[in-house]
């Protein structure tokens, strides 16, 4: 037994004795002594039990602290184990996430770079589109101007054609209407020029290269002179020859003009080959004061009308005149350029008729 417990037992005994003295003492001093013993014992015992209670409480708290410490240790160990179990996957996942984020960043940067390239390309395309739109607008405006010029030329052409046809009808006063002017036939403005030239200059000996409505107009203009004027027309197409002679007969002009068959044959000029009219059976006049060239057709060959002057110029009188239709066509212009070189004494004027007309005279007249 510990000394503390022995002391406690002794104090308890003293207290019991003091309590007995208080209970049985008749004398006051004993009673007071007994009360003092009881009081002292009580104080000691209270303090003892208080210390014991505090000690137990502290012991319990310490035990609880130790238990809590053990629990915390176990918890810490558990947490550490759990963290170790989670840490590696987390690190792996974090690495994957980091890699994915980096890849995502790279993809975004690449997309941004591509967008910038696309924007630059789009801007370039827009500049190109703007230039193309400006070009098309300029082309459209130029086309409008060309269309307006063509329309203006068409209006002038129609006015010239109408005026020419009216002039021909007024001058010749036919009893039967003429076939249509223009197209393969002579145009109205050239017809008027041809008739005026015959009537004004009194042309009498005429050779026409080609035939058609123009042959009839020449014959009627000659008829107005009332003299011996005559026209010989060369025609390679037998069907067209028959139509032309029939037209002359219909208007009663067969005595003023004759269309003769002159097939196209290979003709050698200065070492060059051309398809031109065969003159072997054509009785042409030796003196010609008007030559009208309107054949062969364009598709016959290059420079199809060039041979006319080299083969017929010797028959052209000093005051003679040559008219050639279709002056706007390249082949006809080329033929006339060659004539200028080969016959320097010629004066050549181009009239702005519907299809263009070259008028050729000798410089001495």
Number of C-alpha atoms within 10 A of each C-alpha: 5 7 8 10 11 11 12 17 13 13 20 19 15 18 23 16 16 23 21 15 21 22 12 11 15 10 10 10 12 15 19 15 16 24 20 16 23 24 15 17 22 16 12 17 17 12 12 15 12 12 12 12 12 12 12 12 12 13 12 12 13 12 12 12 14 12 12 14 12 12 12 14 12 12 13 12 12 12 13 13 12 11 13 12 11 12 14 11 12 14 11 12 12 13 12 12 13 12 12 12 12 12 12 12 12 12 12 12 12 12 12 12 12 12 13 12 12 13 12 12 12 14 12 12 14 12 12 12 13 12 12 13 12 12 12 13 12 12 12 12 12 12 13 12 12 12 12 12 12 13 12 12 13 13 12 14 20 15 14 19 22 16 15 20 21 15 19 23 16 10 16 14 12 13 9 8 9 14 10 13 18 16 8 11 15 24 25 26 28 27 24 22 18 21 22 16 15 22 18 9 10 17 21 22 23 28 27 26 22 26 28 24 21 23 29 26 25 26 26 22 25 26 19 14 14 8 11 11 20 20 25 24 26 26 26 23 15 13 9 16 22 16 15 24 20 15 19 24 14 12 16 14 21 18 14 21 26 23 27 21 20 22 17 17 14 13 14 12 12 5 7 8 14 20 19 23 23 17 16 8 10 15 9 18 15 11 17 24 21 26 26 23 23 22 22 23 12 15 8 14 14 16 19 19 25 22 20 19 18 12 11 14 16 12 17 23 16 15 13 20 20 22 22 23 23 20 23 17 12 12 18 22 17 16 19 21 14 12 18 14 10 11 14 10 13 16 14 18 12 16 16 14 22 23 18 18 22 21 17 18 20 18 12 9 10
